[in-house]
Every structure is written in structure tokens, then in C-alpha cells.
Amino acid sequence: MRQRRAPEYCANCGAAIPPNSRSCPECGADERTGWAEQDIYDGLDLPEDDETQERDNRSRQNRQTNRWFWLYVAIVLFLLLTLGAFGLR
């Protein structure tokens, strides 16, 4: 029986498999347990790379906007507390 060549990535856990390896270094899957032709992620309809990158960019912009908002809130509160402290004396 001729041994099939190991895939680049393990279909069971997704780890990279070194060339000429007999089993997955992460989960131990091998030809005997079944080098699957399909990944466990096939059919999940995961977003493409461009979609993922666009979502990450929007998330980064939202975080930056939130930082500025909270900075302004902190400055206003500081000024109000300072003015209130001077007004009580």
C-alpha cells in the first residue's frame, strides 16, 4: 500500500504539517486515522480576506473614535470638578 502524501494543513485541527511528516504535530491525525480531503472549516461560509480586513479597519476606527470621545469626557469632567472646587471656597 502506497502512503499518501501529507496535506499542507491538518484537516482536523488546521495546524501546518511539515513536508514528509507522518502525522500532524498538533493533534496526531495521520493517514491511518484519515488525512481528510476536506477541512473542518469547509462549508462554514467564512468571510473572505478582503471582508475580514475591511471589518478590522472599521473596528480600529471605532476604537480610535471611542478614545477621543472618552478623552473629551475626561477633560470636561476635570474642568467641571475644578471649577466646582473653586466655586465652593
C-alpha positions in Angstrom: 0.0 0.0 0.0 1.4 3.3 -1.1 1.4 6.1 1.6 -0.4 9.2 0.6 1.4 12.5 0.9 0.5 14.6 3.9 -1.5 17.8 3.2 -0.1 21.2 4.0 -2.6 21.8 6.8 -4.3 19.3 9.0 -8.0 18.9 8.1 -8.7 18.0 11.7 -7.1 20.9 13.7 -5.8 23.3 11.0 -2.2 23.2 12.1 0.6 23.4 9.5 2.1 20.0 8.7 5.8 19.8 7.8 6.7 18.2 4.5 7.2 14.4 4.6 5.5 14.3 8.0 3.7 11.1 9.0 1.3 12.8 11.3 0.0 16.2 12.5 2.3 17.6 15.1 -0.7 19.2 17.0 -3.4 16.6 17.1 -1.7 13.4 15.8 -4.0 12.8 12.8 -2.3 10.6 10.2 -3.1 8.5 7.1 -4.4 5.7 9.3 -6.8 7.9 11.1 -7.6 9.7 7.8 -6.0 12.5 6.1 -9.3 14.1 5.2 -9.8 15.6 1.8 -11.9 18.4 3.4 -11.0 20.8 6.1 -13.2 21.1 9.1 -13.9 24.7 8.0 -15.2 23.8 4.6 -18.9 24.8 4.2 -18.8 27.3 7.1 -19.1 30.3 4.7 -16.3 32.2 6.4 -15.7 35.8 5.2 -13.1 36.3 2.6 -9.8 38.1 3.4 -11.0 41.4 2.0 -14.1 41.3 4.1 -12.2 40.5 7.2 -9.7 43.2 6.6 -12.5 45.8 6.0 -14.2 44.7 9.2 -10.9 45.0 11.1 -10.4 48.5 9.7 -13.9 49.6 10.8 -13.3 48.2 14.2 -10.0 50.0 14.5 -11.6 53.3 13.5 -14.4 52.8 16.1 -11.8 52.2 18.8 -10.0 55.4 17.8 -13.2 57.4 17.9 -14.1 55.9 21.3 -10.7 57.0 22.7 -11.2 60.6 21.6 -14.8 60.6 23.0 -13.6 59.4 26.4 -10.7 61.8 26.4 -13.1 64.7 25.8 -15.4 63.4 28.6 -12.5 63.2 31.0 -11.4 66.8 30.2 -14.9 68.2 30.6 -15.3 66.3 34.0 -11.9 67.6 35.2 -12.8 71.2 34.3 -16.2 70.9 35.9 -14.7 69.4 39.1 -12.0 72.1 39.2 -14.5 74.9 38.7 -16.8 73.4 41.3 -13.9 73.2 43.8 -13.0 76.9 43.3 -16.7 77.9 43.5 -17.1 76.3 46.9 -14.4 78.3 48.6 
